[in-house]
Amino acid sequence: MPMGPFGIDPVIWAVLRLVIAVGLAVFLVLNGALAQIFLERKIQAVMQDRIGPYHTGPFGLLQTFADAIKLIGKEDIRARLTDAPFFLAAPAIVFSPMLASFVVLPFGPDFVGANLNVGLLYLTTLGSMTVLGIVIAGWASNNKYSLMGGLRSAGQLISYEVPQILALVTVVLYVGSLSMVDITNSQPGPLVNVLILPMAFVTYLIAALAETNRNPFDLPEAESELVAGFLTEYSGMRWGVFFVAEYGEVTVVSAIMATLWFGGWHGPGVDALPILGVLWFTLKTYMFVLLFMWIRATLPRLRIDQLMGFCWKVLIPLALVNIMATAVLILAFADPRLPLAIVNWILVAALVFGLPFTQRRRLLRFRARTKEHVAMRDVRLAP
Amino acid sequence: MPDYNLSYFYVFAFFLVGAGFVTGLLGLSRFIAPRKPSIEKSRTYESGEEPVGQAWGRYPSHFYIFALLFVVFDVEVIFLFPWAVLFRSLGWSGLIEMAVFILILVVGLFYAWRKQVLRWY
């Protein structure tokens, strides 16, 4: 009879492994949400010259725990006009795909819930299931703000899903596999994919910001125009579940970026001590989480027409060009790495420098107006 | 892990645990939280105004057009994934076929662009 690891019966081991995996995933999601909320508040406070939470526990560390307990103890209010079954089911529809995304994330060598051979496709599928939950939440609330928030969210998420998946396809072209484990194994050295395929990374980063409803793409919950978007009618822990799911979603896209472009769990010392891989993976993932927070503290919110226009007129054409260029170069060269890198960096430069150029008329008008203002102020200030 | 079915069993189990976790959390909340419903509290929230009518009415048709565009491109992406995996063995002929396919869709995108469909009023 074949034996599983640690001399345990394989059947028992499979069940045990499942329990461990699920437990770890739930723990990670909850812990991640607590840690990220704390980090977000602290970092925003530092960037805005404030102190942030500091009363509860050392450095305010226990503040998010207190908030979570408060949320559980809050009355669960449901408006009379809501569509009850869908209103009640929406948090679970948003939450469970997010949790299921954790199955395929490779946290370390041989440390993955299930090595699906369609890993990336699975992740994109689960990513789009979130939209379903949000639209259901918006519609079932029977509130005008919620409906607008839900529909905007649908428009934004399905639009940005296209460049997001196109960026993933570019990496799949280069690596030749959809499995997250194979993609990690393909980049053991310091030459990680981001150096070779930076354009796909930039596309994915922008699309991921939009997919997770983060600034500058947080239009579905734009509090200055839509109260709280699709969350308007939600309160108490039901609202809290949406929040946890949102932070879990950020963790998932950060982990995807770390795996696809930054070598996943690879890092110095992993061969000697495999458990170090988990540390490297976590560090890389949280690097992106912090990047998201930095972007949130820096950029203003876009308008909806700018948002949709940017996706369909800039990102999707560029992503398609990138795919075709990558495919041609891979076939044309035996070792396509250098030409791929050159073309990709040129595309990134084109995006970074070309975008202001397309907006030059608006920019010039803005500059003229500010100059006028300054001139008028000088006249007023003159003695 | 070699067992194919076992992997998908894991996926299924994760979904169940996700739904069960949310139910458990909300159940706990129901157990702890106070319940004092009132007519004022269960009214639809509209920043303190009296809500007029329902929200289930008409909304802009732009969402519909963008959904159509999305369906076109999403189906394209579904074709792209298997092509990308088998790309090296398909070679130039596969690349040319995919280029033709993408070109047709890009023509559609530019048509929509010229027809001002991509503008959000």
Interface residues (C-beta under 8 A of the other chain):
Chain A: A14 L18 A21 V22 A25 V26 L71 I72 G73 K74 E75 D76 I77 R78 A79 R80 L81 P91 A92 F95 S96 P97 M98 L99 A100 F102 V103 G113 A114 N115 L116 L120 L121 Y122 W139 S141 N142 N143 K144 Y145 S146 L147 M148 L151 A154 G155 I158 S159 E161 V162 I165 L166 V169 V172 L173 G176 S177 L178 V227 T232 E233 G236 M237 R238 G240 V241 I304 D305 M308 G309 W312 K313 I316 P317 L320 I323 M324 A327 V328 I330 L331
Chain B: M1 D3 L6 S7 Y8 F9 Y10 V11 A13 F14 F15 L16 V17 G18 A19 F21 V22 T23 L25 L26 L28 S29 R30 I32 A33 P34 R35 K36 P37 I39 K41 S42 R43 T44 Y45 E46 S47 P51 Q54 A55 W56 Y59 H62 F63 F66 A67 L69 F70 F73 D74 V77 L80 F81 A84 V85 F87 R88 G91 W92 L95 M98 A99 I102 V106 L109 W113 L118 R119 W120 Y121
